Amino acid sequence: MFTNLWESSGLANGSWQNYVMILISFVLMYLAIVKKFEPLLLLPIAFGMFLINLPGAYEVVWGTYPEGSHAYEDVQNRGLLWYLFYGVQNVIYPPLIFLGIGAMTDFGPLISNPKSMLIGAAAQLGIFLTLIAATLLGYNLAAAASIAIIGGADGPTAIYVTQVLSKYAMFNNPFGDGGAVSVDLLSAIAVAAYSYMALIPIIQKPLMRLFVPKKERTIKMKPLRKVSKLEKIVFPVVVTLVVGVLLPDAVPLLGMLMLGNLLKESGVCDRLSSQAQNGLMNTVTIFLGISVGCKAYGNTFLTLGTLGIILLG
């Protein structure tokens, strides 16, 4: 009887990878709660990671795979986390996050000073440097692009791009001879992106002192011109039109961002704007965090390929 009880418990079915991931989830919870590092998303990610790695819980909270298959669509006896992950698998959550961000954003300073876009463009240099480094370390172009997008310091974009490219992602271990293998990017990239974004307040001040002379830091900026309501209403429509024509693949994210902003600036959709900023944003953030965290399963997460992502991020 005791033997059957032990064999049916989670303790008998857990691997060392599961316990390591549980410890990592505790560290992320500590950083979110005590250090307040991106708590709104880092805490749900950590708890999703904790749930999926509880010994013996995988088949209950996610589901079971038929023998010889690990394809998402082949899961049987689907659990709660599988259904929550549907929004990530079909890239639903990131555009909804952008809808909320758009409803909270004031593009007035950008409209009044368009040259500031050049600063944002220059900030993307890190993306291309990481892309080159990742390809040199054995990641194919799809995987390298997903890893590099972390440099944009934009979690929803990183998740969106990764999910779109993940089926093409491969990793060729430079220290082995087993050939290229598929690599699970999503959880590692999401954890890296939000963890490193959380460190920005800590590293920003010393970097500013290092690269910006004191004389330039004391310059008093002239107040920007006042942007008219008409300009703020036309801006999201024009941006969507231009980007939609030039880069159609960006429309799901940018279109939702601009729709949220149009709801805010139009002045006639206060209820919708408020809902996008609060209720919808909060709900999707919870689902997105848990869904990303549940992909950090020990047996697939603790590999050389995923650890390289953390380093490159």
Contacts in CASP RR format, 6 or more apart in sequence:
PFRMAT RR
TARGET T0000
AUTHOR 0000-0000-0000
METHOD contacts of the structure
MODEL  1
MFTNLWESSGLANGSWQNYVMILISFVLMYLAIVKKFEPLLLLPIAFGMF
LINLPGAYEVVWGTYPEGSHAYEDVQNRGLLWYLFYGVQNVIYPPLIFLG
IGAMTDFGPLISNPKSMLIGAAAQLGIFLTLIAATLLGYNLAAAASIAII
GGADGPTAIYVTQVLSKYAMFNNPFGDGGAVSVDLLSAIAVAAYSYMALI
PIIQKPLMRLFVPKKERTIKMKPLRKVSKLEKIVFPVVVTLVVGVLLPDA
VPLLGMLMLGNLLKESGVCDRLSSQAQNGLMNTVTIFLGISVGCKAYGNT
FLTLGTLGIILLG
6 12 0 8 1.000
9 55 0 8 1.000
10 54 0 8 1.000
10 55 0 8 1.000
10 56 0 8 1.000
10 57 0 8 1.000
11 55 0 8 1.000
12 55 0 8 1.000
13 55 0 8 1.000
13 56 0 8 1.000
14 55 0 8 1.000
14 56 0 8 1.000
15 55 0 8 1.000
15 298 0 8 1.000
15 299 0 8 1.000
17 53 0 8 1.000
17 298 0 8 1.000
17 299 0 8 1.000
17 301 0 8 1.000
17 302 0 8 1.000
18 53 0 8 1.000
18 54 0 8 1.000
18 55 0 8 1.000
18 297 0 8 1.000
18 298 0 8 1.000
18 299 0 8 1.000
19 53 0 8 1.000
19 55 0 8 1.000
20 298 0 8 1.000
20 302 0 8 1.000
21 49 0 8 1.000
21 53 0 8 1.000
21 296 0 8 1.000
21 297 0 8 1.000
21 298 0 8 1.000
21 301 0 8 1.000
21 302 0 8 1.000
22 49 0 8 1.000
22 50 0 8 1.000
22 53 0 8 1.000
22 54 0 8 1.000
24 49 0 8 1.000
24 296 0 8 1.000
25 46 0 8 1.000
25 47 0 8 1.000
25 48 0 8 1.000
25 49 0 8 1.000
25 50 0 8 1.000
25 53 0 8 1.000
25 296 0 8 1.000
26 46 0 8 1.000
26 50 0 8 1.000
28 42 0 8 1.000
28 43 0 8 1.000
28 45 0 8 1.000
28 46 0 8 1.000
28 49 0 8 1.000
28 191 0 8 1.000
28 195 0 8 1.000
29 43 0 8 1.000
29 46 0 8 1.000
29 47 0 8 1.000
29 50 0 8 1.000
31 37 0 8 1.000
31 42 0 8 1.000
31 195 0 8 1.000
31 198 0 8 1.000
32 38 0 8 1.000
32 39 0 8 1.000
32 42 0 8 1.000
32 43 0 8 1.000
32 46 0 8 1.000
33 39 0 8 1.000
33 43 0 8 1.000
35 198 0 8 1.000
37 195 0 8 1.000
37 198 0 8 1.000
37 199 0 8 1.000
38 194 0 8 1.000
38 195 0 8 1.000
38 197 0 8 1.000
38 198 0 8 1.000
40 285 0 8 1.000
41 155 0 8 1.000
41 194 0 8 1.000
41 285 0 8 1.000
41 288 0 8 1.000
41 289 0 8 1.000
42 194 0 8 1.000
42 195 0 8 1.000
42 198 0 8 1.000
44 285 0 8 1.000
44 286 0 8 1.000
44 288 0 8 1.000
44 289 0 8 1.000
44 290 0 8 1.000
44 293 0 8 1.000
45 190 0 8 1.000
45 191 0 8 1.000
45 194 0 8 1.000
45 289 0 8 1.000
45 290 0 8 1.000
45 292 0 8 1.000
45 293 0 8 1.000
45 296 0 8 1.000
46 293 0 8 1.000
47 290 0 8 1.000
47 293 0 8 1.000
48 81 0 8 1.000
48 289 0 8 1.000
48 290 0 8 1.000
48 293 0 8 1.000
48 294 0 8 1.000
48 296 0 8 1.000
49 187 0 8 1.000
49 293 0 8 1.000
49 294 0 8 1.000
49 296 0 8 1.000
51 57 0 8 1.000
51 61 0 8 1.000
51 81 0 8 1.000
51 290 0 8 1.000
51 294 0 8 1.000
52 58 0 8 1.000
52 61 0 8 1.000
52 62 0 8 1.000
52 81 0 8 1.000
52 293 0 8 1.000
52 294 0 8 1.000
52 295 0 8 1.000
52 296 0 8 1.000
52 297 0 8 1.000
53 296 0 8 1.000
53 297 0 8 1.000
53 298 0 8 1.000
54 61 0 8 1.000
58 297 0 8 1.000
59 77 0 8 1.000
60 79 0 8 1.000
61 79 0 8 1.000
61 80 0 8 1.000
61 81 0 8 1.000
61 294 0 8 1.000
62 75 0 8 1.000
62 78 0 8 1.000
62 79 0 8 1.000
62 81 0 8 1.000
62 82 0 8 1.000
62 294 0 8 1.000
63 75 0 8 1.000
63 76 0 8 1.000
63 77 0 8 1.000
63 78 0 8 1.000
63 79 0 8 1.000
63 82 0 8 1.000
64 75 0 8 1.000
64 76 0 8 1.000
64 77 0 8 1.000
65 71 0 8 1.000
65 74 0 8 1.000
65 75 0 8 1.000
65 76 0 8 1.000
66 74 0 8 1.000
66 76 0 8 1.000
72 85 0 8 1.000
72 89 0 8 1.000
75 82 0 8 1.000
81 290 0 8 1.000
81 291 0 8 1.000
81 294 0 8 1.000
84 287 0 8 1.000
84 290 0 8 1.000
84 291 0 8 1.000
84 294 0 8 1.000
85 291 0 8 1.000
85 294 0 8 1.000
85 295 0 8 1.000
86 92 0 8 1.000
87 93 0 8 1.000
87 287 0 8 1.000
87 291 0 8 1.000
88 159 0 8 1.000
88 163 0 8 1.000
88 186 0 8 1.000
88 288 0 8 1.000
88 291 0 8 1.000
88 292 0 8 1.000
89 163 0 8 1.000
91 160 0 8 1.000
91 163 0 8 1.000
91 164 0 8 1.000
91 252 0 8 1.000
93 156 0 8 1.000
93 159 0 8 1.000
93 284 0 8 1.000
93 287 0 8 1.000
93 288 0 8 1.000
93 291 0 8 1.000
94 156 0 8 1.000
94 157 0 8 1.000
94 159 0 8 1.000
94 160 0 8 1.000
94 163 0 8 1.000
94 253 0 8 1.000
94 288 0 8 1.000
95 160 0 8 1.000
95 252 0 8 1.000
95 253 0 8 1.000
95 255 0 8 1.000
95 256 0 8 1.000
96 256 0 8 1.000
96 280 0 8 1.000
96 284 0 8 1.000
97 156 0 8 1.000
97 281 0 8 1.000
97 284 0 8 1.000
97 285 0 8 1.000
97 288 0 8 1.000
98 156 0 8 1.000
98 253 0 8 1.000
98 254 0 8 1.000
98 255 0 8 1.000
98 256 0 8 1.000
98 257 0 8 1.000
99 256 0 8 1.000
99 257 0 8 1.000
99 259 0 8 1.000
99 260 0 8 1.000
99 276 0 8 1.000
99 280 0 8 1.000
100 260 0 8 1.000
100 276 0 8 1.000
100 277 0 8 1.000
100 280 0 8 1.000
100 281 0 8 1.000
101 156 0 8 1.000
101 257 0 8 1.000
101 260 0 8 1.000
101 281 0 8 1.000
102 256 0 8 1.000
102 257 0 8 1.000
102 258 0 8 1.000
102 259 0 8 1.000
102 260 0 8 1.000
102 261 0 8 1.000
102 264 0 8 1.000
102 276 0 8 1.000
103 260 0 8 1.000
103 261 0 8 1.000
103 263 0 8 1.000
103 264 0 8 1.000
103 273 0 8 1.000
103 276 0 8 1.000
103 277 0 8 1.000
103 281 0 8 1.000
104 264 0 8 1.000
104 277 0 8 1.000
104 281 0 8 1.000
105 257 0 8 1.000
105 261 0 8 1.000
105 264 0 8 1.000
107 232 0 8 1.000
107 235 0 8 1.000
107 236 0 8 1.000
107 261 0 8 1.000
108 224 0 8 1.000
108 227 0 8 1.000
108 231 0 8 1.000
108 232 0 8 1.000
109 116 0 8 1.000
109 224 0 8 1.000
110 116 0 8 1.000
110 117 0 8 1.000
111 227 0 8 1.000
111 231 0 8 1.000
111 232 0 8 1.000
111 235 0 8 1.000
112 224 0 8 1.000
112 225 0 8 1.000
112 226 0 8 1.000
112 227 0 8 1.000
113 224 0 8 1.000
123 152 0 8 1.000
123 153 0 8 1.000
124 151 0 8 1.000
124 152 0 8 1.000
126 148 0 8 1.000
126 151 0 8 1.000
126 152 0 8 1.000
127 148 0 8 1.000
127 149 0 8 1.000
127 151 0 8 1.000
127 152 0 8 1.000
128 148 0 8 1.000
130 144 0 8 1.000
130 147 0 8 1.000
130 148 0 8 1.000
130 150 0 8 1.000
130 151 0 8 1.000
130 312 0 8 1.000
130 313 0 8 1.000
131 144 0 8 1.000
131 145 0 8 1.000
131 147 0 8 1.000
131 148 0 8 1.000
133 312 0 8 1.000
134 143 0 8 1.000
134 144 0 8 1.000
134 147 0 8 1.000
134 148 0 8 1.000
134 312 0 8 1.000
135 141 0 8 1.000
135 144 0 8 1.000
137 174 0 8 1.000
137 308 0 8 1.000
137 312 0 8 1.000
138 171 0 8 1.000
138 172 0 8 1.000
138 173 0 8 1.000
138 174 0 8 1.000
139 147 0 8 1.000
139 169 0 8 1.000
139 170 0 8 1.000
139 171 0 8 1.000
139 172 0 8 1.000
139 183 0 8 1.000
139 305 0 8 1.000
140 168 0 8 1.000
140 169 0 8 1.000
140 170 0 8 1.000
140 171 0 8 1.000
140 172 0 8 1.000
140 180 0 8 1.000
142 165 0 8 1.000
142 166 0 8 1.000
142 168 0 8 1.000
142 169 0 8 1.000
142 170 0 8 1.000
143 165 0 8 1.000
143 168 0 8 1.000
143 169 0 8 1.000
143 170 0 8 1.000
143 171 0 8 1.000
143 183 0 8 1.000
143 185 0 8 1.000
145 161 0 8 1.000
145 165 0 8 1.000
146 158 0 8 1.000
146 161 0 8 1.000
146 162 0 8 1.000
146 165 0 8 1.000
146 166 0 8 1.000
146 169 0 8 1.000
146 185 0 8 1.000
146 189 0 8 1.000
147 185 0 8 1.000
147 189 0 8 1.000
147 309 0 8 1.000
147 312 0 8 1.000
147 313 0 8 1.000
148 312 0 8 1.000
149 157 0 8 1.000
149 158 0 8 1.000
149 161 0 8 1.000
149 162 0 8 1.000
149 189 0 8 1.000
150 158 0 8 1.000
150 189 0 8 1.000
150 192 0 8 1.000
150 193 0 8 1.000
150 196 0 8 1.000
150 312 0 8 1.000
150 313 0 8 1.000
151 193 0 8 1.000
151 313 0 8 1.000
152 158 0 8 1.000
153 193 0 8 1.000
153 196 0 8 1.000
153 197 0 8 1.000
153 200 0 8 1.000
154 193 0 8 1.000
155 190 0 8 1.000
155 193 0 8 1.000
155 194 0 8 1.000
155 197 0 8 1.000
156 253 0 8 1.000
156 288 0 8 1.000
157 253 0 8 1.000
158 189 0 8 1.000
158 190 0 8 1.000
158 193 0 8 1.000
159 186 0 8 1.000
159 189 0 8 1.000
159 190 0 8 1.000
159 193 0 8 1.000
159 288 0 8 1.000
159 292 0 8 1.000
160 252 0 8 1.000
160 253 0 8 1.000
162 185 0 8 1.000
162 186 0 8 1.000
162 189 0 8 1.000
162 190 0 8 1.000
163 186 0 8 1.000
165 185 0 8 1.000
166 184 0 8 1.000
166 185 0 8 1.000
166 186 0 8 1.000
169 182 0 8 1.000
169 183 0 8 1.000
169 185 0 8 1.000
170 180 0 8 1.000
170 181 0 8 1.000
170 182 0 8 1.000
170 183 0 8 1.000
171 180 0 8 1.000
171 181 0 8 1.000
171 182 0 8 1.000
171 183 0 8 1.000
171 304 0 8 1.000
171 305 0 8 1.000
172 179 0 8 1.000
172 180 0 8 1.000
172 181 0 8 1.000
173 179 0 8 1.000
173 181 0 8 1.000
173 304 0 8 1.000
173 305 0 8 1.000
175 304 0 8 1.000
183 303 0 8 1.000
183 305 0 8 1.000
183 306 0 8 1.000
184 295 0 8 1.000
184 300 0 8 1.000
184 301 0 8 1.000
184 306 0 8 1.000
185 306 0 8 1.000
185 309 0 8 1.000
186 292 0 8 1.000
186 295 0 8 1.000
187 292 0 8 1.000
187 293 0 8 1.000
187 295 0 8 1.000
187 296 0 8 1.000
187 301 0 8 1.000
187 306 0 8 1.000
188 296 0 8 1.000
188 301 0 8 1.000
188 306 0 8 1.000
188 307 0 8 1.000
188 308 0 8 1.000
188 309 0 8 1.000
188 310 0 8 1.000
189 309 0 8 1.000
190 289 0 8 1.000
190 292 0 8 1.000
190 293 0 8 1.000
191 292 0 8 1.000
191 293 0 8 1.000
191 296 0 8 1.000
191 310 0 8 1.000
192 309 0 8 1.000
192 310 0 8 1.000
192 313 0 8 1.000
193 313 0 8 1.000
196 313 0 8 1.000
208 217 0 8 1.000
229 265 0 8 1.000
232 265 0 8 1.000
233 262 0 8 1.000
233 265 0 8 1.000
233 266 0 8 1.000
235 261 0 8 1.000
235 265 0 8 1.000
236 257 0 8 1.000
236 258 0 8 1.000
236 259 0 8 1.000
236 260 0 8 1.000
236 261 0 8 1.000
236 262 0 8 1.000
236 265 0 8 1.000
237 258 0 8 1.000
237 262 0 8 1.000
239 254 0 8 1.000
239 258 0 8 1.000
240 251 0 8 1.000
240 254 0 8 1.000
240 255 0 8 1.000
240 258 0 8 1.000
243 250 0 8 1.000
243 251 0 8 1.000
243 254 0 8 1.000
243 255 0 8 1.000
244 250 0 8 1.000
244 251 0 8 1.000
244 254 0 8 1.000
260 273 0 8 1.000
260 276 0 8 1.000
263 269 0 8 1.000
263 272 0 8 1.000
263 273 0 8 1.000
263 276 0 8 1.000
264 273 0 8 1.000
264 277 0 8 1.000
267 273 0 8 1.000
295 301 0 8 1.000
300 306 0 8 1.000
END
